[in-house]
């Protein structure tokens, strides 16, 4: 879970930095709309990554307490 969360954080960061430009060039979309779409995608991926990280932490805490 943690590995997937970090991958999603990395993709969200790349989307935040270059997503609007890439979307604008590839989809022939207005630059402002493409930047907004890039920010939305980055926020969604970051939120999913954060949720996976917390879910992985919760699973890890259950395993640690069961072994003691």
Long-range contacts (C-beta under 8 A, 24 or more apart in sequence): 1-52, 1-53, 1-55, 1-56, 1-59, 2-52, 2-53, 2-56, 4-49, 4-52, 5-49, 5-50, 5-52, 5-53, 5-56, 6-49, 7-49, 8-45, 8-46, 8-48, 8-49, 8-52, 9-45, 9-46, 9-49, 11-45, 12-41, 12-42, 12-43, 12-45, 12-46, 12-49, 13-42, 15-41, 15-42, 15-45, 16-42
